[in-house]
Amino acid sequence: MNQTGKFSPQQYARVAGILYLTIIIVGFFAELFVRGKLIDPGDAAVTANNIAANQQLWRTGVAADLLMHLCDVPVMLIIYVLLKPINKNLALMAVLFNVVQTAVLVANKLNLLHGLFFLTDAAYLKAFTTGQLQALAYTYIKAHDYGYGIGLLFFGFTCIINGYLIRKSDYLPKLIGVLVQIAGCCYLTNSFLLIIKPDWANTLFMLPSFIAELSFCLWLLIKGVNMNKWNERFA
């Protein structure tokens, strides 16, 4: 709201940009500087020892992920508010896909906590051998990778719909809309490959998605909505 109490799309855009940037920063921290540091792909024993020796860092990574998902909620609401004048039903459908994505990813954090629980010194774990505990922990961590891919499958549809609405809006750049739609296609491709043909899934599919989301985030934060175009269309 502005000083007159009226809806200000520019203010909404700036708030969304700040929250979106927070999502990107904490997401990168959790993925690259926590899991990327502690998980040794294919080696359950090394991964287990790394996590056991850095339990607080692992928990901090989970907390960072949860902060990211908390920010997801107001961001999806603001983007809906900004795009619903173009097509309310499509904007709502994008939100519904986004809600499913966030719910899946939040529940998926339990896999990371389960992986940690097997590596504590709790008395009830003495029924298992060290190797069994390491294998169980690593299995839950692998399950998290798949849960993340499943969540992004729904987010892919969010991006495709929102990208279309951005292209049609006039008050946001068409190029951003195209990039967001490309990001959605990359998310869909990588997620389906992860399930159907895991060897073909590749983090390179995430590069266009990162470029698109960072571009959208920075545009909202720095430029926001073209108010002349907005007023021409909705004043």
N, CA and C of each residue as an Amber inpcrd file, in Angstrom:
protein
   705
   0.8490000  -1.1920000   0.0000000   0.0000000   0.0000000   0.0000000
   0.8870000   1.2460000   0.0000000   0.4640000   2.2980000  -0.7430000
   1.1880000   3.5560000  -0.7010000   0.5960000   4.4670000   0.3600000
   1.0650000   5.7170000   0.4070000   0.6290000   6.6140000   1.4710000
  -0.8630000   6.9230000   1.3970000  -1.4530000   6.8020000   0.2370000
  -2.8880000   7.0630000   0.0930000  -3.7270000   5.8330000   0.3920000
  -3.0650000   4.7190000   0.7200000  -3.7900000   3.4980000   1.0320000
  -4.1480000   2.6660000  -0.1780000  -3.6480000   3.0650000  -1.3570000
  -3.9660000   2.3290000  -2.5690000  -2.9030000   1.2720000  -2.8520000
  -3.3050000   0.2550000  -3.5930000  -2.3860000  -0.8100000  -3.9880000
  -1.2580000  -0.2410000  -4.8480000  -0.0050000  -0.5130000  -4.4780000
   1.1490000  -0.0420000  -5.2330000   1.9030000  -1.2270000  -5.8050000
   1.7230000  -1.5230000  -7.1010000   2.4370000  -2.6590000  -7.6870000
   3.9490000  -2.5010000  -7.6090000   4.4310000  -1.2560000  -7.6110000
   5.8720000  -1.0350000  -7.5290000   6.4180000  -1.4780000  -6.1770000
   5.7160000  -1.1390000  -5.1130000   6.1450000  -1.5640000  -3.7840000
   6.0810000  -3.0800000  -3.6490000   5.0180000  -3.6640000  -4.1730000
   4.8920000  -5.1190000  -4.1370000   6.0580000  -5.7770000  -4.8630000
   6.4140000  -5.2170000  -6.0200000   7.5040000  -5.7870000  -6.8160000
   8.8210000  -5.7360000  -6.0470000   9.0610000  -4.6130000  -5.3670000
  10.3200000  -4.4760000  -4.6160000  10.3890000  -5.4720000  -3.4530000
   9.2780000  -5.6410000  -2.7660000   9.2420000  -6.6250000  -1.6700000
   9.4980000  -8.0240000  -2.2160000   8.8500000  -8.3570000  -3.3320000
   9.0640000  -9.6710000  -3.9510000  10.5160000  -9.8420000  -4.3510000
  11.1360000  -8.7860000  -4.8780000  12.5390000  -8.8680000  -5.2710000
  13.4490000  -9.1590000  -4.0970000  13.2040000  -8.4890000  -2.9690000
  14.0200000  -8.7220000  -1.7700000  13.8670000 -10.1670000  -1.2900000
  12.6200000 -10.6280000  -1.2210000  12.3780000 -11.9950000  -0.7550000
  12.9330000 -13.0300000  -1.7270000  12.8000000 -12.7580000  -3.0210000
  13.3070000 -13.6730000  -4.0510000  14.8270000 -13.7760000  -3.9420000
  15.4940000 -12.6340000  -3.7250000  16.9480000 -12.6460000  -3.5700000
  17.3460000 -13.4320000  -2.3330000  16.5710000 -13.2980000  -1.2670000
  16.8200000 -14.0880000  -0.0560000  16.7150000 -15.5780000  -0.3500000
  15.7000000 -15.9600000  -1.1200000  15.5210000 -17.3580000  -1.4980000
  16.7490000 -17.8760000  -2.2400000  17.2410000 -17.0910000  -3.1930000
  18.3920000 -17.5150000  -3.9930000  19.6380000 -17.6550000  -3.1210000
  19.8690000 -16.6730000  -2.2440000  21.0880000 -16.6850000  -1.4200000
  21.0840000 -17.8550000  -0.4470000  19.9930000 -18.0140000   0.3120000
  19.9800000 -19.0930000   1.3130000  19.9160000 -20.4610000   0.6360000
  19.2600000 -20.5260000  -0.5360000  19.2270000 -21.7830000  -1.2780000
  20.6080000 -22.2000000  -1.7260000  21.3910000 -21.2390000  -2.2320000
  22.7610000 -21.5400000  -2.6470000  23.6270000 -21.9210000  -1.4550000
  23.4300000 -21.2440000  -0.3370000  24.1950000 -21.5840000   0.8570000
  23.9600000 -23.0320000   1.2600000  22.6820000 -23.4250000   1.3310000
  22.3510000 -24.7820000   1.7650000  22.8530000 -25.8290000   0.7820000
  22.7220000 -25.5410000  -0.5090000  23.0750000 -26.5430000  -1.5220000
  24.5830000 -26.6320000  -1.7490000  25.2480000 -25.4850000  -1.8570000
  26.6620000 -25.4870000  -2.2280000  27.5960000 -25.5530000  -1.0240000
  27.2930000 -24.7850000   0.0190000  28.2210000 -24.6620000   1.1280000
  27.9190000 -25.5980000   2.2930000  26.7870000 -26.2860000   2.2290000
  26.4930000 -27.2940000   3.2490000  26.5030000 -28.6760000   2.5990000
  25.4720000 -28.9710000   1.7900000  25.4180000 -30.3040000   1.1840000
  26.5700000 -30.5290000   0.2070000  26.9220000 -29.4980000  -0.5500000
  28.0330000 -29.6490000  -1.4810000  29.3500000 -29.9190000  -0.7820000
  29.4880000 -29.4100000   0.4220000  30.7160000 -29.6000000   1.1980000
  30.7490000 -30.9480000   1.9140000  29.6020000 -31.4130000   2.3890000
  29.5630000 -32.5920000   3.2560000  29.2420000 -33.8920000   2.5320000
  28.5120000 -33.8190000   1.4210000  28.1140000 -35.0410000   0.7190000
  29.1750000 -35.4260000  -0.2960000  29.6420000 -36.6510000  -0.1960000
  30.5740000 -37.2140000  -1.1790000  29.7840000 -38.1780000  -2.0520000
  29.4540000 -37.7900000  -3.2870000  28.5900000 -38.6350000  -4.1310000
  29.1270000 -40.0450000  -4.2820000  28.2830000 -41.0280000  -3.9730000
  28.6410000 -42.4250000  -4.1410000  29.3870000 -43.0300000  -2.9720000
  29.7570000 -42.2550000  -1.9790000  30.5190000 -42.7810000  -0.8350000
  29.7340000 -42.5220000   0.4500000  29.0030000 -43.5350000   0.8990000
  28.1610000 -43.3950000   2.0840000  28.9850000 -43.1820000   3.3420000
  30.1300000 -43.8520000   3.4360000  30.9420000 -43.7650000   4.6490000
  31.5330000 -42.3690000   4.8240000  32.1190000 -41.8230000   3.7610000
  32.7080000 -40.4810000   3.8420000  31.6270000 -39.4460000   4.1300000
  30.4910000 -39.5660000   3.4400000  29.3820000 -38.6370000   3.6570000
  28.9120000 -38.6940000   5.1090000  28.7440000 -39.8940000   5.6310000
  28.2810000 -40.0660000   7.0100000  29.2660000 -39.4540000   7.9960000
  30.5560000 -39.6910000   7.7790000  31.5680000 -39.1350000   8.6840000
  31.5900000 -37.6090000   8.6210000  31.4150000 -37.0620000   7.4190000
  31.3970000 -35.5970000   7.2680000  30.2190000 -34.9830000   8.0180000
  29.0480000 -35.6030000   7.8740000  27.8540000 -35.0740000   8.5280000
  27.9590000 -35.2330000  10.0440000  28.4310000 -36.3990000  10.4920000
  28.5670000 -36.6420000  11.9280000  29.5170000 -35.6380000  12.5760000
  30.5470000 -35.2410000  11.8330000  31.5300000 -34.2990000  12.3720000
  31.0820000 -32.8430000  12.2490000  30.0340000 -32.6110000  11.4660000
  29.5620000 -31.2340000  11.2410000  28.0370000 -31.1680000  11.3670000
  27.5280000 -31.7170000  12.4590000  26.0780000 -31.8030000  12.6290000
  25.4140000 -30.4330000  12.6820000  26.0710000 -29.4620000  13.3270000
  25.4680000 -28.1340000  13.4150000  25.3810000 -27.4690000  12.0510000
  26.4030000 -27.6530000  11.2260000  26.3780000 -27.1060000   9.8650000
  25.2490000 -27.7510000   9.0670000  25.0860000 -29.0650000   9.2230000
  24.0070000 -29.7700000   8.5190000  22.6400000 -29.2340000   8.9470000
  22.4530000 -29.0440000  10.2440000  21.1920000 -28.5000000  10.7460000
  20.9760000 -27.0650000  10.2480000  22.0450000 -26.2990000  10.1720000
  21.9460000 -24.9260000   9.6630000  21.4930000 -24.9240000   8.2040000
  21.9830000 -25.8910000   7.4380000  21.5620000 -26.0100000   6.0520000
  20.0810000 -26.3070000   5.9260000  19.5690000 -27.1910000   6.7870000
  18.1310000 -27.4960000   6.7850000  17.3330000 -26.2550000   7.1690000
  17.8120000 -25.5210000   8.1800000  17.1260000 -24.2980000   8.6020000
  17.1150000 -23.2610000   7.4750000  18.2190000 -23.1660000   6.7290000
  18.2830000 -22.2370000   5.5980000  17.2610000 -22.6120000   4.5340000
  17.1240000 -23.9110000   4.2780000  16.1130000 -24.3740000   3.3200000
  14.7090000 -23.9780000   3.7700000  14.4420000 -24.1370000   5.0560000
  13.1060000 -23.8010000   5.5700000  12.8480000 -22.2940000   5.4740000
  13.8770000 -21.4850000   5.7160000  13.7380000 -20.0420000   5.5290000
  13.3990000 -19.7270000   4.0760000  14.0560000 -20.4240000   3.1640000
  13.7790000 -20.2460000   1.7390000  12.3130000 -20.5300000   1.4380000
  11.7820000 -21.5990000   2.0000000  10.3920000 -21.9700000   1.7170000
   9.3990000 -21.0360000   2.4130000   9.7880000 -20.4840000   3.5510000
   8.9410000 -19.4780000   4.1900000   8.8170000 -18.2370000   3.3050000
   9.9210000 -17.8630000   2.6700000   9.8990000 -16.7150000   1.7570000
   9.1040000 -17.0290000   0.4870000   9.0410000 -18.3160000   0.1230000
   8.2770000 -18.7160000  -1.0640000   6.8320000 -18.2280000  -0.9960000
   6.2510000 -18.2940000   0.1870000   4.8040000 -18.0290000   0.3200000
   4.4440000 -16.5870000  -0.0430000   5.0790000 -15.5720000   0.5700000
   4.7370000 -14.2100000   0.1560000   5.1340000 -13.9020000  -1.2820000
   6.2060000 -14.5230000  -1.7710000   6.6130000 -14.2720000  -3.1640000
   5.5400000 -14.7720000  -4.1250000   5.0370000 -15.9730000  -3.8980000
   4.0220000 -16.4930000  -4.8190000   2.7400000 -15.6620000  -4.7530000
   2.4160000 -15.1240000  -3.5640000   1.2370000 -14.2660000  -3.4430000
   1.4310000 -12.9640000  -4.2220000   2.6040000 -12.3370000  -4.0680000
   2.8570000 -11.0630000  -4.7420000   2.8770000 -11.2360000  -6.2530000
   3.5190000 -12.3020000  -6.7350000   3.5440000 -12.5240000  -8.1800000
   2.1330000 -12.7620000  -8.7020000   1.3190000 -13.4680000  -7.9180000
  -0.0790000 -13.6540000  -8.3120000  -0.7990000 -12.3080000  -8.4250000
  -0.5940000 -11.4360000  -7.4390000  -1.2410000 -10.1220000  -7.4470000
  -0.7930000  -9.3100000  -8.6620000   0.4800000  -9.4140000  -9.0120000
   1.0040000  -8.6440000 -10.1470000   0.5420000  -9.1870000 -11.4920000
   0.2750000 -10.4890000 -11.5600000  -0.0430000 -11.1040000 -12.8580000
  -1.5280000 -11.4140000 -13.0510000  -2.3150000 -11.3940000 -11.9760000
  -3.7220000 -11.7720000 -12.1240000  -4.5090000 -10.8250000 -13.0340000
  -4.1190000  -9.5280000 -13.1810000  -4.8710000  -8.6940000 -14.1250000
  -4.7850000  -9.1870000 -15.5700000  -3.7640000  -9.9630000 -15.8930000
  -3.6170000 -10.4950000 -17.2560000  -4.5740000 -11.6570000 -17.4760000
  -4.5660000 -12.6020000 -16.5530000  -5.4760000 -13.7450000 -16.6280000
  -5.5470000 -14.3560000 -15.2270000  -6.6260000 -14.0920000 -14.5350000
  -6.7420000 -14.5110000 -13.1410000  -6.6720000 -16.0180000 -12.9740000
  -7.3100000 -16.7570000 -13.8790000  -7.3310000 -18.2180000 -13.7510000
  -5.9460000 -18.8150000 -13.9470000  -5.2150000 -18.3210000 -14.9520000
  -3.8600000 -18.8260000 -15.1730000  -2.9450000 -18.4480000 -14.0080000
  -3.0850000 -17.2210000 -13.5010000  -2.2670000 -16.8060000 -12.3650000
  -2.5520000 -17.6830000 -11.1440000  -3.8160000 -18.0260000 -10.9470000
  -4.1840000 -18.9000000  -9.8310000  -3.6350000 -20.2990000 -10.0270000
  -3.6770000 -20.7990000 -11.2700000  -3.1200000 -22.1280000 -11.5350000
  -1.6260000 -22.1610000 -11.2410000  -0.9270000 -21.0800000 -11.5950000
   0.5030000 -21.0110000 -11.2990000   0.7510000 -21.0690000  -9.8010000
  -0.0760000 -20.3790000  -9.0200000   0.0540000 -20.4100000  -7.5670000
  -0.1840000 -21.8250000  -7.0310000  -1.1830000 -22.5200000  -7.5650000
  -1.4880000 -23.8700000  -7.0790000  -0.3190000 -24.8230000  -7.3360000
   0.2670000 -24.7460000  -8.5350000   1.4620000 -25.5480000  -8.8040000
   2.5820000 -25.1780000  -7.8340000   2.7110000 -23.8860000  -7.5580000
   3.7650000 -23.4250000  -6.6610000   3.5480000 -23.8940000  -5.2340000
   2.3000000 -23.9100000  -4.8020000   1.9780000 -24.3890000  -3.4500000
   2.3630000 -25.8630000  -3.3090000   2.0440000 -26.6630000  -4.3340000
   2.4100000 -28.0860000  -4.2910000   3.9210000 -28.2240000  -4.2150000
   4.6290000 -27.4520000  -5.0420000   6.0890000 -27.5100000  -5.0180000
   6.6380000 -27.2200000  -3.6290000   6.1840000 -26.1330000  -3.0330000
   6.7040000 -25.7460000  -1.7190000   6.3560000 -26.7790000  -0.6560000
   5.1430000 -27.3180000  -0.7030000   4.7470000 -28.3450000   0.2700000
   5.6200000 -29.5930000   0.1400000   5.8820000 -30.0060000  -1.0990000
   6.7370000 -31.1770000  -1.3240000   8.1470000 -30.9170000  -0.7960000
   8.7000000 -29.7410000  -1.0800000  10.0680000 -29.4460000  -0.6680000
  10.1940000 -29.2990000   0.8420000   9.1780000 -28.7440000   1.4880000
   9.2080000 -28.6420000   2.9550000   9.1840000 -30.0340000   3.5760000
   8.2620000 -30.8810000   3.1130000   8.1970000 -32.2510000   3.6420000
   9.4910000 -33.0100000   3.3520000  10.1140000 -32.6760000   2.2390000
  11.3450000 -33.3510000   1.8290000  12.4960000 -33.0860000   2.7930000
  12.4400000 -32.0050000   3.5560000  13.5040000 -31.7100000   4.5270000
  13.6100000 -32.8080000   5.5800000  12.5030000 -33.5470000   5.7990000
  12.5480000 -34.6460000   6.7700000  13.5660000 -35.7030000   6.3510000
  13.7710000 -35.8770000   5.0420000  14.7830000 -36.8360000   4.5870000
  16.1770000 -36.4340000   5.0680000  16.4700000 -35.1300000   5.0440000
  17.7730000 -34.6720000   5.5270000  17.9050000 -34.8720000   7.0280000
  16.8160000 -34.6620000   7.7650000  16.8590000 -34.8760000   9.2110000
  16.9480000 -36.3600000   9.5450000  16.2290000 -37.1990000   8.7940000
  16.3450000 -38.6460000   8.9970000  17.7810000 -39.0970000   8.7830000
  18.4180000 -38.5740000   7.7390000  19.8090000 -38.9210000   7.4860000
  20.6990000 -38.5670000   8.6540000  20.4320000 -37.4370000   9.2800000
  21.2190000 -37.0230000  10.4510000  20.9430000 -37.9130000  11.6520000
  19.6780000 -38.2790000  11.8690000  19.3110000 -39.0670000  13.0490000
  20.0760000 -40.3920000  13.1140000  20.3360000 -40.9940000  11.9520000
  21.0570000 -42.2770000  11.9300000  22.5290000 -42.1200000  12.3020000
  23.0090000 -40.8980000  12.3650000  24.4400000 -40.6710000  12.6130000
  24.7110000 -40.1020000  13.9920000  23.7020000 -40.1140000  14.8490000
  23.8950000 -39.6680000  16.2260000  24.3280000 -40.8550000  17.0870000
  24.5870000 -40.5850000  18.3630000  25.0230000 -41.6700000  19.2660000
  23.8730000 -42.1630000  20.1490000  22.6370000 -42.0580000  19.6380000
  21.4770000 -42.4990000  20.4130000  21.5770000 -43.9980000  20.7280000
  21.1390000 -44.3660000  21.9120000  21.2730000 -45.7570000  22.3600000
  20.4880000 -46.7220000  21.4770000  19.3340000 -46.2970000  20.9770000
  18.5010000 -47.2120000  20.1810000  19.1390000 -47.5600000  18.8340000
  20.1630000 -46.8330000  18.4290000  20.8260000 -47.1250000  17.1510000
  21.8760000 -48.2310000  17.2760000  22.1510000 -48.6640000  18.4940000
  23.1720000 -49.6970000  18.6840000  22.7270000 -51.0400000  18.1200000
  21.4590000 -51.1580000  17.7460000  20.9820000 -52.3850000  17.1100000
  21.5090000 -52.5270000  15.6860000  22.0530000 -51.4450000  15.1240000
  22.5800000 -51.4560000  13.7640000  24.1050000 -51.3870000  13.7900000
  24.7150000 -51.9200000  12.7520000  26.1580000 -51.7710000  12.5980000
  26.4610000 -50.3880000  12.0360000  27.7140000 -49.9870000  12.1330000
  28.1240000 -48.6810000  11.6050000  27.8480000 -48.5960000  10.1080000
  28.1630000 -49.6540000   9.3900000  27.9320000 -49.6610000   7.9450000
  26.4630000 -49.5360000   7.5910000  25.6190000 -50.2140000   8.3680000
  24.1720000 -50.1270000   8.1230000  23.6540000 -48.7100000   8.3520000
  24.1200000 -48.0830000   9.4250000  23.6870000 -46.7160000   9.7280000
  24.1360000 -45.7480000   8.6350000  25.3500000 -45.9260000   8.1550000
  25.8520000 -45.0600000   7.0840000  25.0470000 -45.2410000   5.8080000
  24.7080000 -46.4950000   5.4980000  23.9190000 -46.7710000   4.2930000
  22.5130000 -46.1900000   4.4080000  21.9100000 -46.3330000   5.5890000
  20.5700000 -45.7870000   5.7950000  20.5740000 -44.2610000   5.6720000
  21.5660000 -43.6210000   6.2740000  21.6560000 -42.1660000   6.2040000
  21.8150000 -41.7110000   4.7530000  22.6760000 -42.4060000   4.0170000
  22.9210000 -42.0210000   2.6360000  21.6800000 -42.2410000   1.7690000
  20.9220000 -43.2860000   2.0740000  19.6850000 -43.5620000   1.3230000
  18.6900000 -42.4230000   1.5010000  18.5560000 -41.9120000   2.7190000
  17.6420000 -40.7930000   2.9500000  18.1240000 -39.5290000   2.2380000
  19.4290000 -39.3360000   2.2120000  19.9710000 -38.1670000   1.5150000
  19.7060000 -38.2710000   0.0140000  19.8420000 -39.4790000  -0.5450000
  19.5160000 -39.6890000  -1.9630000  18.0240000 -39.4570000  -2.2030000
  17.1930000 -39.8830000  -1.2470000  15.7480000 -39.6570000  -1.3740000
  15.4500000 -38.1670000  -1.4200000  16.2280000 -37.3750000  -0.6870000
  16.0470000 -35.9210000  -0.7260000  16.3020000 -35.3790000  -2.1350000
  17.3060000 -35.8970000  -2.8150000  17.5870000 -35.4530000  -4.1870000
  16.3790000 -35.6850000  -5.0880000  15.7610000 -36.8490000  -4.9330000
  14.5930000 -37.1650000  -5.7600000  13.3870000 -36.3270000  -5.3420000
  13.2200000 -36.1120000  -4.0410000  12.1320000 -35.2640000  -3.5830000
  12.2670000 -33.8480000  -4.1030000  13.4940000 -33.3630000  -4.1690000
  13.7580000 -32.0270000  -4.7050000  13.3660000 -31.9710000  -6.1760000
  13.7240000 -33.0220000  -6.9140000  13.3570000 -33.0720000  -8.3290000
  11.8560000 -33.1280000  -8.5340000  11.1620000 -33.8630000  -7.6860000
   9.6990000 -33.9550000  -7.7920000   9.0670000 -32.5890000  -7.5230000
   9.5600000 -31.8860000  -6.5180000   9.0390000 -30.5580000  -6.2280000
   9.2450000 -29.6080000  -7.3980000  10.4270000 -29.6480000  -8.0120000
  10.7220000 -28.7480000  -9.1280000   9.9090000 -29.0900000 -10.3700000
   9.4050000 -30.3090000 -10.4400000   8.5070000 -30.6720000 -11.5390000
   7.2760000 -29.7600000 -11.5260000   6.7170000 -29.5480000 -10.3590000
   5.5540000 -28.6650000 -10.2440000   5.9510000 -27.2060000 -10.4620000
   7.1340000 -26.8310000  -9.9820000   7.5870000 -25.4580000 -10.1740000
   7.8380000 -25.1630000 -11.6520000   8.1910000 -26.1930000 -12.4050000
   8.3680000 -26.0050000 -13.8400000   7.1070000 -25.4840000 -14.5080000
   5.9640000 -26.0330000 -14.1140000   4.6900000 -25.5570000 -14.6690000
   4.3810000 -24.1340000 -14.1880000   4.7500000 -23.8270000 -12.9340000
   4.5870000 -22.4580000 -12.4480000   5.3580000 -21.4810000 -13.3290000
   6.5910000 -21.8260000 -13.6500000   7.4320000 -20.9450000 -14.4620000
   6.8670000 -20.7690000 -15.8770000   6.3920000 -21.8570000 -16.4650000
   5.8490000 -21.7650000 -17.8210000   4.6360000 -20.8430000 -17.8600000
   3.7550000 -20.9760000 -16.8710000   2.5440000 -20.1350000 -16.8350000
   2.8980000 -18.6860000 -16.5260000   3.7200000 -18.4810000 -15.4990000
   4.0880000 -17.1120000 -15.1410000   4.8650000 -16.4300000 -16.2650000
   5.7220000 -17.1860000 -16.9420000   6.4640000 -16.6190000 -18.0630000
   5.5400000 -16.1390000 -19.1610000   4.4970000 -16.9230000 -19.4320000
   3.5010000 -16.5210000 -20.4350000   2.8050000 -15.2230000 -20.0110000
   2.4020000 -15.1430000 -18.7430000   1.7090000 -13.9560000 -18.2610000
   2.6250000 -12.7290000 -18.2640000   3.8890000 -12.9240000 -17.9450000
   4.8520000 -11.8170000 -17.9940000   4.9900000 -11.3030000 -19.4250000
   5.0570000 -12.2150000 -20.3820000   5.1840000 -11.8050000 -21.7900000
   3.9790000 -11.0010000 -22.2530000   2.8020000 -11.3250000 -21.7220000
   1.5730000 -10.6600000 -22.1360000   1.2980000  -9.3680000 -21.3650000
   2.1160000  -9.0770000 -20.3560000   1.7630000  -8.0110000 -19.4210000
   2.0400000  -6.6040000 -19.9310000   3.0920000  -6.3970000 -20.7130000
   3.5540000  -5.0730000 -21.1550000   4.3030000  -4.3200000 -20.0660000
   3.9310000  -4.5020000 -18.7880000   4.5840000  -3.7490000 -17.7130000
   5.7630000  -4.5070000 -17.0960000   6.0290000  -5.7070000 -17.5810000
   7.2360000  -6.4580000 -17.2660000   7.8720000  -6.8840000 -18.5850000
   9.1870000  -7.0260000 -18.6570000   9.8580000  -7.2850000 -19.9450000
   9.4840000  -8.6450000 -20.5430000   9.2230000  -8.6400000 -21.8390000
   8.9310000  -9.9010000 -22.5360000  10.1010000 -10.8680000 -22.4500000
  11.3290000 -10.3360000 -22.4940000  12.5110000 -11.2020000 -22.4170000
  12.5380000 -11.9750000 -21.1090000  12.1830000 -11.3220000 -20.0100000
  12.1180000 -12.0150000 -18.7150000  11.1060000 -13.1480000 -18.7910000
   9.9680000 -12.8810000 -19.4230000   8.9500000 -13.9220000 -19.5720000
   9.4650000 -15.1160000 -20.3550000  10.2020000 -14.8500000 -21.4330000
  10.7750000 -15.9350000 -22.2370000  11.7650000 -16.7420000 -21.4050000
  12.6360000 -16.0410000 -20.6770000  13.6370000 -16.7250000 -19.8460000
  12.9760000 -17.5840000 -18.7720000  11.9130000 -17.0740000 -18.1720000
  11.2080000 -17.8340000 -17.1300000  10.5550000 -19.0820000 -17.7250000
  10.0150000 -18.9630000 -18.9250000   9.4290000 -20.1460000 -19.5730000
  10.5020000 -21.1730000 -19.9310000  11.6620000 -20.7040000 -20.3850000
  12.7730000 -21.6240000 -20.6530000  13.1870000 -22.3320000 -19.3630000
  13.2310000 -21.5720000 -18.2780000  13.5640000 -22.1700000 -16.9800000
  12.5760000 -23.2730000 -16.6290000  11.2890000 -23.0030000 -16.8590000
  10.2740000 -24.0200000 -16.5750000  10.4890000 -25.2830000 -17.3720000
  10.8260000 -25.1370000 -18.6460000  11.0850000 -26.3080000 -19.4870000
  12.3060000 -27.0820000 -18.9910000  13.3270000 -26.3580000 -18.5280000
  14.5220000 -27.0160000 -17.9930000  14.2030000 -27.7890000 -16.7190000
  13.4040000 -27.1870000 -15.8390000  13.0070000 -27.8830000 -14.6220000
  12.2350000 -29.1650000 -14.9530000  11.2950000 -29.0600000 -15.8820000
  10.5000000 -30.2250000 -16.2580000  11.3870000 -31.3160000 -16.8470000
  12.2730000 -30.9310000 -17.7560000  13.1470000 -31.9010000 -18.4130000
  14.0140000 -32.6290000 -17.4040000  14.6800000 -31.8580000 -16.5370000
  15.5960000 -32.4730000 -15.5880000  14.8650000 -33.3550000 -14.5800000
  13.6920000 -32.9170000 -14.1370000  12.9450000 -33.7030000 -13.1510000
  12.4470000 -35.0160000 -13.7300000  11.9280000 -34.9760000 -14.9570000
  11.4750000 -36.2200000 -15.5780000  12.6540000 -37.1540000 -15.8480000
  13.7860000 -36.5840000 -16.2800000  14.9630000 -37.4170000 -16.5160000
  15.4490000 -38.0610000 -15.2220000  15.3710000 -37.3210000 -14.1230000
  15.7980000 -37.8600000 -12.8330000  15.0130000 -39.1090000 -12.4740000
  13.7310000 -39.1360000 -12.8330000  12.8880000 -40.2850000 -12.5220000
  13.0390000 -41.3890000 -13.5650000  13.0470000 -41.0050000 -14.8450000
  13.0130000 -41.9940000 -15.9290000  14.4000000 -42.4870000 -16.3020000
  15.3520000 -41.5680000 -16.4000000  16.7070000 -41.9020000 -16.8530000
  17.6980000 -41.0950000 -16.0270000  17.9600000 -41.5010000 -14.7850000
  18.7680000 -40.6860000 -13.8700000  20.1420000 -40.3090000 -14.4150000
  20.7470000 -41.1930000 -15.2210000  22.0790000 -40.8930000 -15.7460000
  22.0770000 -39.6890000 -16.6760000  20.9290000 -39.3580000 -17.2280000
  20.8340000 -38.2330000 -18.1650000  20.5350000 -36.9140000 -17.4630000
  20.0590000 -36.9800000 -16.2260000  19.7970000 -35.7510000 -15.4680000
  21.1190000 -35.0460000 -15.2060000  21.1170000 -33.7260000 -15.3560000
  22.3770000 -32.9960000 -15.2720000  22.1300000 -31.6130000 -14.6840000
  23.0600000 -31.1780000 -13.8440000  22.9170000 -29.8560000 -13.2380000
  23.0160000 -28.7380000 -14.2720000  23.5190000 -29.0400000 -15.4750000
  23.5720000 -28.0210000 -16.5200000  22.1780000 -27.5190000 -16.8740000
  21.1640000 -28.3840000 -16.6780000  19.7880000 -27.9600000 -16.9310000
  19.3820000 -26.8360000 -15.9760000  20.0860000 -26.7280000 -14.8370000
  19.7450000 -25.7210000 -13.8570000  20.3180000 -24.3490000 -14.1960000
  21.3290000 -24.3000000 -15.0870000  21.9630000 -23.0140000 -15.4020000
  20.9900000 -22.0210000 -16.0370000  20.2270000 -22.4030000 -17.0840000
  19.2410000 -21.4520000 -17.6230000  18.1990000 -21.0500000 -16.5900000
  17.8370000 -21.9880000 -15.7090000  16.8540000 -21.6820000 -14.6690000
  17.4050000 -20.6390000 -13.6940000  18.6730000 -20.8020000 -13.3250000
  19.2950000 -19.8360000 -12.4230000  19.3630000 -18.4500000 -13.0580000
  19.7570000 -18.3950000 -14.3340000  19.8430000 -17.1120000 -15.0320000
  18.4720000 -16.4390000 -15.0850000  17.4470000 -17.2260000 -15.3950000
  16.0930000 -16.6790000 -15.5030000  15.5900000 -16.1630000 -14.1600000
  15.7320000 -16.9700000 -13.1170000  15.2000000 -16.5600000 -11.8140000
  15.9700000 -15.3790000 -11.2370000  17.2890000 -15.3690000 -11.4170000
  18.0700000 -14.2330000 -10.9350000  17.7090000 -12.9670000 -11.7010000
  17.5060000 -13.0810000 -13.0060000  17.1210000 -11.9250000 -13.8190000
  15.7740000 -11.3720000 -13.3690000  14.7990000 -12.2600000 -13.1620000
  13.4730000 -11.8460000 -12.7140000  13.5580000 -11.1890000 -11.3430000
  14.3290000 -11.8120000 -10.4450000  14.5050000 -11.2900000  -9.0950000
  15.0820000  -9.8780000  -9.1230000  16.1720000  -9.6840000  -9.8620000
  16.8410000  -8.3850000  -9.9060000  15.9790000  -7.3350000 -10.5880000
  15.2150000  -7.7590000 -11.6120000  14.3290000  -6.8010000 -12.2710000
  13.2630000  -6.2950000 -11.3040000  12.6590000  -7.2130000 -10.5440000
  11.6630000  -6.8140000  -9.5590000  12.2680000  -5.8810000  -8.5140000
  13.4860000  -6.1870000  -8.1040000  14.1330000  -5.4230000  -7.0400000
  14.5850000  -4.0480000  -7.5120000  15.1550000  -3.9650000  -8.7090000
  15.7710000  -2.7210000  -9.1820000  14.8180000  -1.8790000 -10.0310000
  14.1510000  -2.5150000 -10.9830000  13.2910000  -1.7800000 -11.9130000
  11.8170000  -1.8460000 -11.5210000  11.3910000  -3.0030000 -11.0920000
   9.9990000  -3.1780000 -10.7120000   9.0590000  -3.1510000 -11.9030000
   7.8740000  -2.6620000 -11.6620000   6.8290000  -2.6070000 -12.6860000
   6.9370000  -1.2850000 -13.4540000   6.7350000  -1.3520000 -14.7670000
   6.6520000  -0.1370000 -15.5760000   5.3080000   0.5270000 -15.2770000
   5.3410000   1.5660000 -14.4510000   4.1020000   2.1590000 -13.9650000
   3.3230000   2.8710000 -15.0690000   4.0200000   3.4030000 -16.0660000
   3.3090000   4.0430000 -17.1780000   2.4400000   3.0190000 -17.9090000
   3.0310000   1.8430000 -18.1790000   2.2830000   0.7750000 -18.8460000
   1.1590000   0.2610000 -17.9520000   1.4510000   0.1140000 -16.6570000
   0.4300000  -0.3580000 -15.7220000  -0.7580000   0.5940000 -15.6940000
  -0.4650000   1.8920000 -15.5800000  -1.5380000   2.8890000 -15.4930000
  -2.3350000   2.9740000 -16.7960000  -1.6210000   2.8190000 -17.9270000
  -2.3300000   2.8320000 -19.2130000  -3.3410000   1.6880000 -19.3020000
  -2.9590000   0.5620000 -18.6890000  -3.7860000  -0.6380000 -18.8220000
  -4.8620000  -0.7320000 -17.7610000  -4.5760000  -0.2440000 -16.5480000
  -5.4990000  -0.5100000 -15.4390000  -6.0060000   0.7350000 -14.7260000
  -5.5130000   1.9150000 -15.1190000  -5.9750000   3.1400000 -14.4360000
  -7.4590000   3.3910000 -14.7310000
